């Protein structure tokens, strides 16, 4: 680990409702009691699911205990200098936009007080009520003054493909404040998690997850997001990245043949991806073969796309070997220090 490394995808334990209650407004607090809301969760993939967490990293889910484990295993144990926290409680699955916004406010305030205030190595993503772009902008403006929030987070599967103009107010606000958009694995469950319908098992969805990210990259480029917001940075979190070589070739090929349909896309998609997109390291979908990884990096064509991440506490590797063999010292330096600092203006 390079001293001062920035881990760009870390997951704090999602709070129990009793932990979150002090941060909710009076109306929502009473609604939680009156309606018996004990958790915001999906049976499909509930927050804090034990099966996704390394056995040696499991423990009580309260914030104090979870923070101590993170300090022991990640910050001190691995020597991570800065950890960007992505909170995955699940407020986006609510259909009531106002309730989603109220939970987002409470959750972001909880993160500030119970996590960011406790360790100055921690930073966080703003959790947004993705149900309403207008309410998302309100939350961005509310938190913009707290420089410890270094990006805004959206789930890769929303109501519509994320390049759609309904989401542009979010991108406008993020660009104004120098905040990257972190598009994280996850769903609002408005649509099936695969393009051919609902699957039976989480393992199916997990294996097919990269396709949703590919669709999102295509949407953002084709709809003209980066023509409208040229300084916007997008971080694809838990997207995988080993699919990039074939995808880049395919996108460029069809842009050449069909660019008359999207004349606002005035350069090769691979150039837009190189300028405006970054991808977190984990999960690495590659065999433990140095030669294969070196060839993948050669085909990607740039060393500036990857951001170091462990995906803590998810089980992506054993021990402390969080980076696969095959990266040069200069690539590690870029991934862990240089590219994160170039991506996140608030670090």
TAPETA-V62870 format. One record per backbone hydrogen bond with DSSP energy under -1.0 kcal/mol. CO is the residue of the C=O (numbers start at 1). NH is the residue of the N-H. E is the energy in kcal/mol with one decimal. If there is no record, write none. Layout:
co: {CO	CO}
nh: {NH	NH}
e: {E	E}
//
This chain:
co: {2	5	5	7	9	10	16	17	20	21	25	26	27	28	29	30	31	32	46	49	50	52	54	55	62	63	64	65	66	67	68	69	70	70	71	74	74	82	83	84	85	90	91	96	97	98	99	100	101	102	103	104	105	106	107	108	109	110	111	111	112	115	119	121	123	124	126	128	129	132	133	134	135	136	137	138	139	140	143	146	148	151	152	154	157	161	164	165	167	167	168	169	170	171	172	173	174	175	180	181	182	183	184	186	194	201	202	203	204	208	209	210	211	212	213	214	215	216	217	218	219	220	221	224	225	229	233	234	235	236	237	241	243	244	245	246	247	248	249	250	251	252	253	254	255	258	262	264	268	268	269	270	271	272	273	276	278	279	284	287	289	290	291	292	293	294	295	296	297	305	307	308	311	312	313	314	318	320	328	329	330	331	332	333	333	334	335	336	337	338	339	340	344}
nh: {5	81	82	84	311	86	20	21	23	24	29	30	31	32	33	34	35	37	49	52	53	315	57	58	66	67	68	69	70	71	72	73	74	75	76	78	80	7	123	10	125	93	94	100	101	102	103	104	105	106	107	108	109	110	111	112	113	114	115	116	117	118	122	83	85	150	153	130	132	136	137	138	139	140	141	142	143	144	146	149	124	126	182	184	188	164	167	168	170	171	172	173	174	175	176	177	179	178	152	235	154	237	156	157	197	205	206	207	208	211	213	214	215	216	217	218	219	220	221	222	223	225	224	228	229	232	181	278	183	280	185	244	247	248	249	250	251	252	253	254	255	256	257	258	259	261	265	266	271	272	273	274	275	276	277	234	236	307	286	289	293	294	295	296	297	298	299	300	301	279	281	8	314	11	54	316	321	322	332	333	334	335	336	337	338	339	308	6	341	342	343	344	347}
e: {-1.7	-1.9	-1.9	-2.8	-1.5	-3.3	-1.7	-2.1	-2.1	-1.8	-2.8	-2.3	-2.1	-2.6	-1.7	-3.2	-2.5	-1.9	-1.2	-1.5	-1.5	-2.0	-1.9	-1.1	-2.7	-2.7	-1.9	-2.1	-2.3	-2.6	-2.4	-3.1	-2.2	-2.0	-3.0	-1.2	-1.5	-3.2	-2.7	-2.0	-2.3	-1.4	-1.3	-2.4	-2.5	-2.1	-2.6	-2.3	-2.4	-2.2	-3.0	-2.7	-2.2	-2.4	-2.5	-2.1	-2.3	-3.0	-1.4	-2.5	-1.7	-1.1	-1.8	-2.2	-2.7	-2.0	-2.7	-1.7	-2.3	-2.1	-2.2	-1.7	-1.9	-2.4	-2.6	-2.0	-1.9	-1.3	-2.1	-1.9	-2.2	-3.0	-3.6	-3.0	-2.0	-2.1	-2.0	-1.3	-1.1	-1.4	-2.7	-2.1	-2.5	-2.6	-2.1	-1.6	-3.0	-1.2	-2.4	-2.8	-2.9	-2.5	-2.4	-1.6	-1.2	-1.4	-2.8	-2.0	-1.8	-1.3	-1.2	-2.3	-2.5	-1.7	-2.7	-2.4	-2.3	-2.7	-2.1	-3.0	-2.4	-1.8	-1.2	-1.9	-2.7	-1.7	-2.7	-2.3	-2.7	-2.4	-1.4	-1.9	-1.9	-3.4	-1.8	-2.3	-2.9	-2.4	-2.3	-2.3	-2.0	-2.2	-1.5	-2.2	-1.3	-2.1	-2.2	-1.3	-1.0	-1.6	-2.7	-2.1	-1.7	-3.0	-1.9	-2.9	-3.3	-2.6	-1.3	-2.8	-2.1	-2.5	-2.0	-2.4	-2.4	-1.9	-2.2	-2.3	-1.7	-3.0	-2.5	-2.7	-2.5	-3.1	-1.9	-1.6	-1.2	-2.1	-2.4	-2.2	-2.2	-2.7	-2.6	-2.2	-1.7	-3.1	-2.3	-2.4	-2.0	-1.9	-1.9	-3.0	-1.4}
//
